[in-house]
Amino acid sequence: MPQDTARPANSILTEEQEELLDAYLQKLDDIQEQLKLAEKVQVAIETEHLKRILSR
């Protein structure tokens, strides 16, 4: 079985574990991006709210 070139020869994880770890890290990246987007939306809403308060 040829060794995966992306995996170091001295890796302590199996190929399956490496794949699971990669999938998990990708999911965490996706969640972090969603949180960033949610924070931007929250800031935009709060800004509009403050603008309305100040324009009264």
C-alpha positions as a Markdown table, in Angstrom:
| # | Residue | x | y | z |
|---|---|---|---|---|
| 1 | Met | 0.0 | 0.0 | 0.0 |
| 2 | Pro | 1.6 | 3.3 | -1.1 |
| 3 | Gln | 2.1 | 5.8 | 1.6 |
| 4 | Asp | 0.1 | 9.1 | 1.4 |
| 5 | Thr | 2.5 | 11.8 | 0.3 |
| 6 | Ala | 0.6 | 14.4 | 2.4 |
| 7 | Arg | 1.3 | 12.4 | 5.6 |
| 8 | Pro | 4.7 | 12.4 | 7.2 |
| 9 | Ala | 6.5 | 9.0 | 7.3 |
| 10 | Asn | 6.7 | 9.3 | 11.1 |
| 11 | Ser | 3.0 | 10.1 | 11.6 |
| 12 | Ile | 1.4 | 8.6 | 14.7 |
| 13 | Leu | -2.1 | 8.6 | 13.1 |
| 14 | Thr | -3.4 | 6.1 | 10.7 |
| 15 | Glu | -4.6 | 7.3 | 7.3 |
| 16 | Glu | -8.2 | 7.0 | 8.4 |
| 17 | Gln | -7.5 | 9.0 | 11.5 |
| 18 | Glu | -5.7 | 11.7 | 9.4 |
| 19 | Glu | -8.8 | 11.9 | 7.2 |
| 20 | Leu | -11.1 | 12.2 | 10.2 |
| 21 | Leu | -8.8 | 14.9 | 11.7 |
| 22 | Asp | -8.8 | 16.8 | 8.4 |
| 23 | Ala | -12.6 | 16.6 | 8.2 |
| 24 | Tyr | -12.9 | 17.8 | 11.8 |
| 25 | Leu | -10.6 | 20.7 | 11.2 |
| 26 | Gln | -12.5 | 21.7 | 8.1 |
| 27 | Lys | -15.7 | 21.6 | 10.1 |
| 28 | Leu | -14.1 | 23.8 | 12.7 |
| 29 | Asp | -13.0 | 26.3 | 10.0 |
| 30 | Asp | -16.5 | 26.4 | 8.6 |
| 31 | Ile | -18.0 | 27.1 | 12.1 |
| 32 | Gln | -15.4 | 29.8 | 12.7 |
| 33 | Glu | -16.4 | 31.4 | 9.4 |
| 34 | Gln | -20.1 | 31.2 | 10.3 |
| 35 | Leu | -19.3 | 32.9 | 13.6 |
| 36 | Lys | -17.4 | 35.7 | 11.9 |
| 37 | Leu | -20.3 | 36.3 | 9.5 |
| 38 | Ala | -22.8 | 36.2 | 12.4 |
| 39 | Glu | -20.7 | 38.8 | 14.3 |
| 40 | Lys | -20.7 | 41.1 | 11.2 |
| 41 | Val | -24.4 | 40.9 | 11.0 |
| 42 | Gln | -24.8 | 41.6 | 14.7 |
| 43 | Val | -22.5 | 44.6 | 14.4 |
| 44 | Ala | -24.5 | 45.9 | 11.4 |
| 45 | Ile | -27.8 | 45.5 | 13.3 |
| 46 | Glu | -26.4 | 47.3 | 16.3 |
| 47 | Thr | -25.0 | 50.1 | 14.2 |
| 48 | Glu | -28.4 | 50.6 | 12.5 |
| 49 | His | -30.1 | 50.6 | 15.9 |
| 50 | Leu | -27.7 | 53.2 | 17.3 |
| 51 | Lys | -28.2 | 55.4 | 14.2 |
| 52 | Arg | -31.9 | 55.3 | 14.7 |
| 53 | Ile | -31.5 | 56.2 | 18.4 |
| 54 | Leu | -29.2 | 59.1 | 17.6 |
| 55 | Ser | -31.4 | 60.4 | 14.8 |
| 56 | Arg | -34.4 | 60.9 | 17.1 |
